[in-house]
């Protein structure tokens, strides 16, 4: 609101929507509205909290960092190289390299990850047979098949339910964070609703100042934010007249928490300038590298689930040119993340999950208009898991000599998801709250599941 041209008198009163965006973020991400606060004070305990307490004894992991390779990464060029398949399959990337685990070889553009192979395991026989981005993404992130009229929650939303605010989480940073924008192909929270949607930071952590949506505003200093708040309080005559009202006191606590994120210590988790330059360089001074560093800082602060939404892997054209640029970037950021988590004693309690919705066609499409591209491929692809109870230095399953079919030990998305839940201490038969009261469990009954294989006993 402005009282004169060029003259700002009540800047905090929403002239650019900043206060609303912060309150909306707190409302959706933290759920700190009067009803929730008063409900907690009355001793109301959710079903999720009770179930979480029962299963905590079995939990090995307390957090997940998901590196989501949006678009689908090539398995042949990363963690399942096939040098004997010839140029039509390998193209110029035909020299896989050994790792620090005997017998395990990975793509030649991943030398730093090769040194950390004892920390992770490769699933080389992932499969679901779907080549559509939307359907494949949904199946990989929910473990459900589409088409029954329901939108089921992703793994991150389920973790938010069983390890978030409904289960005793008290952090000001929401328990489920995505760097830097939502996956976008469907609602991550599904029928669980906005309370379990991820907080999408926006911005770019690779920039000199990371502008986090709802927390850090571009061009507005901390001093100006404090002045805005003071002005708001001076104008709030209703609040001054109703001091002691329980509902308004609850809202005041919400405001205090919001400003603690904006101006206090809680929001400083997003300030990467607090890290040494040497460490930031090790991760890579780019969006992905700094996202990996930020993910470590977030789980260190207690955030339960962080998705790094890593775009650029839908390489229908000029695949190998893109790989020569992006794979070294991925190698640097992911290897540094694994090493940093390990050095800080966090890897044992933090799952790192790498992968996308599918792989890429093993046979290169040299003809125009693709000019050396790879298409969508859900028949067989790779994923990588580390930490949180997953054993390292293992390979599960295998594809055939050209990477076109599962050769042995098929692994389906639900198999991996059930392994994640097991390590997180989430009961597979626990009931999910449904808005229509339907009986829905963490994992579907066998008759309603997509194809499934066996428990990942090799790495659990």
C-alpha positions as CSV (number, residue, x, y, z in Angstrom):
1,X,0.0,0.0,0.0
2,X,1.3,3.4,-0.9
3,X,0.2,6.9,0.3
4,X,1.8,8.9,-2.4
5,X,3.7,8.6,-5.7
6,X,7.2,7.3,-5.1
7,X,6.7,7.5,-1.4
8,X,6.6,4.3,0.6
9,X,4.9,4.5,4.0
10,X,3.4,1.1,4.8
11,X,5.7,-1.2,2.8
12,X,4.9,-4.2,4.9
13,X,1.2,-4.0,3.9
14,X,1.6,-6.2,0.9
15,X,2.7,-3.8,-1.9
16,X,4.7,-6.7,-3.4
17,X,2.9,-9.7,-1.8
18,X,6.0,-10.7,0.3
19,X,4.2,-11.0,3.6
20,X,1.5,-13.1,2.1
21,X,3.9,-15.5,0.5
22,X,5.7,-16.0,3.7
23,X,2.5,-16.7,5.7
24,X,1.3,-19.0,2.9
25,X,4.5,-20.9,3.0
26,X,4.3,-21.3,6.8
27,X,0.6,-22.2,6.6
28,X,1.2,-25.0,4.0
29,X,4.6,-26.1,5.0
30,X,4.5,-25.9,8.7
31,X,0.8,-26.1,9.3
32,X,1.2,-23.6,12.2
33,X,-2.4,-22.2,12.2
34,X,-4.5,-21.6,15.2
35,X,-6.4,-24.9,14.9
36,X,-3.2,-26.9,14.7
37,X,-1.5,-25.1,17.6
38,X,-4.6,-25.4,19.8
39,X,-5.0,-29.0,18.8
40,X,-1.5,-29.8,19.8
41,X,-2.0,-28.0,23.1
42,X,-5.2,-30.0,23.8
43,X,-3.1,-33.2,23.5
44,X,-4.5,-34.5,20.2
45,X,-2.2,-37.1,18.7
46,X,-2.5,-38.2,15.1
47,X,-2.6,-41.8,13.9
48,X,0.7,-41.1,12.1
49,X,2.4,-40.0,15.4
50,X,1.3,-43.2,17.2
51,X,2.4,-45.4,14.3
52,X,5.7,-43.5,14.0
53,X,6.5,-44.1,17.7
54,X,5.8,-47.8,17.3
55,X,8.2,-48.2,14.4
56,X,11.0,-45.9,15.4
57,X,12.8,-48.7,17.1
58,X,13.3,-50.4,13.7
59,X,14.3,-47.3,11.8
60,X,17.9,-47.1,10.6
61,X,17.4,-44.0,8.5
62,X,16.0,-40.6,9.6
63,X,16.3,-38.7,6.3
64,X,16.3,-39.1,2.5
65,X,18.0,-37.1,-0.2
66,X,16.5,-37.9,-3.5
67,X,18.4,-36.9,-6.6
68,X,15.7,-36.9,-9.2
69,X,17.1,-37.1,-12.7
70,X,14.1,-35.4,-14.4
71,X,13.8,-36.8,-18.0
72,X,15.5,-40.1,-17.5
73,X,19.3,-40.7,-17.4
74,X,21.0,-43.1,-19.7
75,X,22.0,-46.3,-17.9
76,X,24.7,-47.2,-20.5
77,X,26.5,-43.9,-20.0
78,X,26.3,-43.9,-16.2
79,X,26.1,-47.0,-14.0
80,X,25.6,-49.9,-16.5
81,X,28.2,-49.4,-19.3
82,X,28.3,-51.9,-22.2
83,X,31.6,-51.4,-24.0
84,X,31.2,-54.6,-26.0
85,X,27.9,-53.6,-27.6
86,X,29.6,-51.4,-30.2
87,X,29.4,-47.9,-31.5
88,X,25.6,-48.0,-32.1
89,X,25.1,-48.5,-28.4
90,X,28.0,-46.8,-26.7
91,X,28.9,-44.1,-29.1
92,X,32.1,-42.3,-28.1
93,X,31.6,-43.2,-24.4
94,X,33.0,-46.7,-24.7
95,X,35.7,-46.8,-22.0
96,X,34.2,-47.7,-18.6
97,X,36.4,-47.2,-15.6
98,X,37.0,-49.4,-12.5
99,X,35.8,-48.3,-9.1
100,X,37.2,-48.8,-5.6
101,X,35.0,-52.0,-5.5
102,X,36.6,-54.9,-7.3
103,X,34.6,-55.9,-10.4
104,X,32.4,-52.8,-10.4
105,X,32.8,-50.6,-13.4
106,X,30.9,-47.4,-14.2
107,X,30.9,-44.8,-17.0
108,X,34.1,-43.1,-17.9
109,X,32.8,-39.6,-17.1
110,X,32.2,-40.5,-13.4
111,X,35.8,-40.8,-12.0
112,X,34.9,-39.1,-8.6
113,X,32.0,-41.4,-8.1
114,X,34.2,-44.4,-8.9
115,X,36.3,-43.5,-5.8
116,X,33.1,-43.6,-3.6
117,X,31.6,-46.8,-5.0
118,X,32.0,-48.6,-1.6
119,X,29.4,-46.2,-0.3
120,X,26.6,-47.0,-2.8
121,X,24.9,-49.9,-4.5
122,X,23.7,-50.0,-8.1
123,X,20.4,-51.5,-9.1
124,X,21.0,-52.5,-12.8
125,X,17.7,-54.3,-13.4
126,X,15.1,-51.7,-12.6
127,X,12.0,-52.1,-14.9
128,X,8.4,-51.1,-15.4
129,X,8.1,-51.1,-19.2
130,X,6.5,-47.6,-19.4
131,X,8.0,-45.0,-21.8
132,X,5.7,-42.0,-20.9
133,X,7.2,-39.4,-18.6
134,X,4.0,-38.8,-16.6
135,X,3.1,-42.4,-16.0
136,X,6.6,-43.6,-15.4
137,X,7.3,-40.7,-12.9
138,X,4.1,-41.5,-11.0
139,X,5.0,-45.2,-10.8
140,X,8.6,-44.6,-9.7
141,X,7.7,-42.0,-7.1
142,X,4.6,-43.7,-5.7
143,X,4.9,-47.4,-6.4
144,X,1.4,-47.4,-7.7
145,X,-0.2,-47.9,-11.1
146,X,-2.4,-45.1,-12.3
147,X,-6.0,-45.4,-13.4
148,X,-8.1,-46.1,-10.3
149,X,-9.2,-42.5,-9.9
150,X,-6.8,-41.8,-7.0
151,X,-3.7,-39.7,-6.9
152,X,-1.4,-41.4,-4.4
153,X,1.3,-39.6,-2.4
154,X,4.9,-39.8,-3.4
155,X,7.5,-41.3,-1.1
156,X,8.4,-37.8,0.1
157,X,4.8,-37.0,1.1
158,X,4.5,-40.4,3.0
159,X,7.8,-39.6,4.8
160,X,6.4,-36.2,5.7
161,X,3.3,-37.9,7.1
162,X,5.1,-40.4,9.3
163,X,8.2,-38.4,10.2
164,X,6.9,-34.8,9.9
165,X,4.7,-32.5,11.9
166,X,2.1,-35.2,12.5
167,X,4.8,-37.4,14.1
168,X,6.5,-35.0,16.4
169,X,8.8,-33.0,14.0
170,X,9.3,-29.5,15.4
171,X,11.6,-27.9,12.9
172,X,10.8,-24.5,11.4
173,X,12.0,-25.6,8.0
174,X,9.2,-27.9,6.5
175,X,10.1,-31.6,6.7
176,X,9.8,-32.1,2.9
177,X,11.8,-29.7,0.7
178,X,12.4,-29.7,-3.0
179,X,15.3,-27.9,-4.7
180,X,14.3,-25.8,-6.4
181,X,10.9,-26.5,-8.1
182,X,8.3,-29.2,-7.8
183,X,8.5,-32.3,-10.0
184,X,5.5,-30.9,-11.8
185,X,4.0,-33.9,-13.5
186,X,1.5,-34.6,-10.8
187,X,0.7,-33.6,-7.2
188,X,3.5,-34.9,-4.9
189,X,1.1,-35.0,-1.9
190,X,-1.7,-36.7,-3.7
191,X,-4.8,-37.2,-1.5
192,X,-2.8,-36.3,1.6
193,X,-3.3,-32.7,0.7
194,X,-1.3,-29.5,0.9
195,X,0.0,-30.1,4.4
196,X,2.3,-32.7,2.9
197,X,3.3,-31.0,-0.3
198,X,7.0,-30.1,-0.5
199,X,8.3,-26.6,0.2
200,X,9.8,-25.6,-3.2
201,X,12.6,-23.1,-2.6
202,X,12.6,-21.5,-6.0
203,X,15.7,-19.5,-6.8
204,X,19.1,-20.9,-7.6
205,X,21.6,-21.9,-4.9
206,X,24.4,-21.5,-7.5
207,X,23.9,-17.7,-7.5
208,X,25.8,-15.4,-5.3
209,X,22.7,-15.0,-3.1
210,X,20.2,-17.8,-3.0
211,X,16.7,-16.2,-3.2
212,X,14.5,-18.6,-1.3
213,X,10.8,-18.1,-2.0
214,X,9.0,-16.9,1.1
215,X,12.2,-16.5,3.1
216,X,14.8,-14.4,1.3
217,X,13.5,-11.5,-0.8
218,X,15.6,-10.1,-3.6
219,X,16.6,-6.5,-3.0
220,X,15.2,-6.3,0.6
221,X,17.6,-6.1,3.5
222,X,17.0,-7.7,6.9
223,X,16.8,-4.2,8.4
224,X,14.0,-3.3,6.0
225,X,12.2,-6.5,7.0
226,X,12.4,-5.6,10.7
227,X,11.1,-2.1,10.0
228,X,8.1,-3.6,8.1
229,X,7.3,-5.8,11.0
230,X,7.5,-3.0,13.5
231,X,5.2,-0.9,11.3
232,X,2.7,-3.7,11.0
233,X,2.6,-4.1,14.8
234,X,2.0,-0.3,15.2
235,X,-0.9,-0.5,12.8
236,X,-2.4,-3.6,14.4
237,X,-4.8,-2.0,16.8
238,X,-7.1,-5.0,16.9
239,X,-4.3,-7.3,18.0
240,X,-3.3,-4.8,20.7
241,X,-6.9,-4.7,22.0
242,X,-7.3,-8.5,22.1
243,X,-4.0,-9.4,23.9
244,X,-4.5,-12.8,25.6
245,X,-7.1,-14.1,23.0
246,X,-6.0,-17.8,22.4
247,X,-6.6,-17.7,18.7
248,X,-4.7,-14.5,18.2
249,X,-1.9,-15.7,20.5
250,X,-1.6,-18.8,18.3
251,X,-1.4,-16.7,15.2
252,X,1.2,-14.5,16.9
253,X,3.3,-17.7,17.4
254,X,3.0,-18.4,13.7
255,X,4.2,-14.9,12.9
256,X,7.1,-15.3,15.3
257,X,8.1,-18.6,13.6
258,X,7.8,-17.0,10.2
259,X,10.1,-14.2,11.1
260,X,12.5,-16.6,12.8
261,X,12.8,-18.2,9.3
262,X,13.2,-14.9,7.6
263,X,15.5,-13.1,10.1
264,X,16.6,-15.7,12.7
265,X,19.0,-18.7,12.8
266,X,16.5,-21.2,11.2
267,X,16.6,-19.5,7.7
268,X,20.4,-19.3,7.8
269,X,20.5,-23.0,6.6
270,X,20.0,-21.5,3.1
271,X,23.0,-19.2,3.4
272,X,25.7,-21.2,1.6
273,X,28.2,-18.4,2.2
274,X,28.6,-19.9,5.7
275,X,30.4,-22.8,4.1
276,X,34.1,-22.7,3.2
277,X,34.9,-21.8,-0.4
278,X,37.0,-24.9,-0.7
279,X,34.0,-27.1,0.1
280,X,31.8,-25.2,-2.2
281,X,34.3,-25.6,-5.0
282,X,34.4,-29.3,-4.3
283,X,30.7,-29.6,-4.8
284,X,30.8,-27.5,-7.9
285,X,29.8,-23.8,-8.3
286,X,26.6,-24.6,-10.2
287,X,23.0,-25.2,-9.4
288,X,23.3,-29.0,-9.0
289,X,26.5,-28.9,-7.0
290,X,25.2,-26.2,-4.6
291,X,21.9,-28.1,-4.3
292,X,23.8,-31.1,-3.1
293,X,25.6,-29.0,-0.5
294,X,22.3,-27.4,0.6
295,X,20.7,-30.9,0.9
296,X,23.4,-31.9,3.3
297,X,22.8,-28.8,5.3
298,X,19.1,-29.4,5.4
299,X,19.3,-33.0,6.7
300,X,21.9,-31.9,9.2
301,X,19.2,-29.5,10.5
302,X,16.7,-32.4,10.7
303,X,14.7,-32.0,7.5
304,X,13.3,-35.5,6.7
305,X,13.1,-35.5,2.9
306,X,14.9,-33.4,0.3
307,X,14.4,-33.8,-3.4
308,X,17.0,-32.3,-5.8
309,X,15.1,-31.8,-9.0
310,X,17.9,-32.2,-11.5
311,X,16.6,-31.3,-15.0
312,X,18.2,-31.8,-18.4
313,X,18.2,-35.6,-18.9
314,X,15.6,-35.9,-21.7
315,X,18.3,-36.2,-24.3
316,X,16.5,-37.0,-27.6
317,X,19.1,-34.9,-29.5
318,X,22.8,-34.4,-29.2
319,X,22.9,-36.8,-26.3
320,X,26.7,-37.2,-26.1
321,X,27.4,-33.5,-26.2
322,X,25.0,-33.0,-23.3
323,X,26.6,-36.0,-21.4
324,X,30.0,-34.5,-21.7
325,X,28.7,-31.3,-20.0
326,X,26.3,-32.8,-17.4
327,X,28.0,-36.0,-16.3
328,X,31.1,-34.3,-14.9
329,X,28.8,-31.8,-13.1
330,X,26.8,-34.7,-11.6
331,X,29.9,-36.6,-10.7
332,X,31.4,-33.7,-8.8
333,X,28.2,-32.9,-6.8
334,X,27.0,-36.4,-6.0
335,X,30.5,-37.7,-5.1
336,X,31.0,-34.7,-2.8
337,X,27.7,-35.3,-1.2
338,X,28.4,-38.9,-0.4
339,X,31.9,-38.0,1.0
340,X,30.6,-35.1,3.0
341,X,27.8,-37.1,4.6
342,X,30.2,-39.8,5.4
343,X,32.8,-37.5,6.9
344,X,30.1,-35.9,9.1
345,X,28.7,-39.1,10.4
346,X,25.4,-38.5,8.5
347,X,25.5,-41.2,5.9
348,X,24.5,-44.0,8.2
349,X,21.2,-42.2,8.9
350,X,20.6,-40.6,5.5
351,X,19.5,-42.4,2.4
352,X,20.7,-41.1,-0.9
353,X,18.5,-42.2,-3.8
354,X,19.6,-41.4,-7.4
355,X,17.5,-42.1,-10.5
356,X,14.8,-40.9,-12.9
357,X,11.5,-42.1,-14.3
358,X,13.3,-44.5,-16.8
359,X,16.5,-44.9,-18.8
360,X,17.3,-44.1,-22.4
361,X,17.2,-46.3,-25.5
362,X,20.4,-48.4,-25.5
363,X,20.6,-48.1,-29.3
364,X,21.7,-44.6,-30.3
365,X,19.4,-42.8,-32.7
366,X,22.0,-41.4,-35.2
367,X,19.5,-40.5,-37.9
368,X,18.0,-37.0,-38.3
369,X,16.4,-35.2,-36.6
370,X,17.9,-36.9,-33.5
371,X,21.5,-36.7,-34.6
372,X,22.9,-39.0,-31.9
373,X,20.1,-39.0,-29.4
374,X,18.5,-41.5,-27.0
375,X,14.8,-42.0,-26.5
376,X,12.7,-43.0,-23.5
377,X,13.3,-46.5,-22.2
378,X,11.4,-48.2,-19.3
379,X,12.3,-51.8,-20.2
380,X,15.5,-51.7,-18.1
381,X,17.4,-48.9,-16.4
382,X,19.6,-48.2,-13.3
383,X,19.2,-46.6,-9.9
384,X,21.6,-46.0,-7.2
385,X,21.1,-46.1,-3.4
386,X,23.4,-45.3,-0.5
387,X,23.4,-44.8,3.2
388,X,20.6,-45.1,5.8
389,X,21.1,-48.8,6.2
390,X,21.6,-49.7,2.5
391,X,24.8,-51.7,2.0
392,X,27.5,-50.2,-0.3
393,X,29.7,-51.7,-2.9
394,X,27.0,-54.0,-4.3
395,X,25.4,-54.6,-7.7
396,X,21.8,-55.9,-7.8
397,X,20.5,-57.5,-11.0
398,X,21.9,-57.2,-14.5
399,X,20.8,-56.2,-18.0
400,X,21.7,-58.1,-21.1
401,X,24.8,-57.5,-23.2
402,X,23.3,-54.5,-24.9
403,X,21.3,-53.1,-22.0
404,X,18.0,-53.8,-23.7
405,X,16.4,-56.3,-21.4
406,X,16.6,-57.5,-17.8
407,X,18.9,-60.4,-17.8
408,X,18.5,-61.4,-14.1
409,X,16.8,-60.3,-10.9
410,X,14.2,-57.7,-12.1
411,X,13.6,-54.9,-9.6
412,X,10.4,-52.9,-9.8
413,X,9.7,-49.4,-8.3
414,X,7.6,-50.8,-5.5
415,X,10.5,-53.1,-4.4
416,X,12.8,-50.1,-4.0
417,X,10.1,-48.0,-2.3
418,X,9.4,-50.8,0.2
419,X,13.1,-51.0,1.0
420,X,13.1,-47.2,1.6
421,X,10.1,-47.5,4.0
422,X,11.6,-50.4,5.8
423,X,14.8,-48.5,6.6
424,X,12.7,-45.5,7.6
425,X,10.7,-47.6,10.0
426,X,7.4,-47.0,8.1
427,X,5.0,-49.8,8.5
428,X,4.0,-51.0,5.0
429,X,0.5,-51.9,6.3
430,X,-0.1,-48.6,8.1
431,X,-3.3,-46.8,7.0
432,X,-3.1,-43.5,5.2
433,X,-5.6,-40.7,6.0
434,X,-8.0,-40.4,3.1
435,X,-10.3,-37.4,2.6
436,X,-13.3,-39.7,1.8
437,X,-12.4,-42.2,4.5
438,X,-11.3,-45.0,2.2
439,X,-9.1,-47.7,3.6
440,X,-5.7,-47.0,1.9
441,X,-2.4,-48.4,3.2
442,X,1.2,-47.3,2.7
443,X,1.6,-50.0,0.1
444,X,-1.2,-51.5,-1.9
445,X,-2.4,-55.1,-1.4
446,X,-0.6,-57.5,-3.7
447,X,-3.6,-57.7,-6.1
448,X,-3.6,-54.0,-6.7
449,X,0.1,-53.5,-7.2
450,X,2.1,-53.0,-10.4
451,X,4.5,-55.8,-10.9
452,X,6.7,-56.5,-7.9
453,X,9.7,-58.7,-7.3
454,X,11.5,-59.6,-4.0
455,X,12.7,-57.8,-1.0
456,X,16.1,-56.1,-1.7
457,X,17.8,-58.5,0.8
458,X,21.1,-58.1,-1.0
459,X,21.5,-54.6,0.2
460,X,19.2,-54.4,3.2
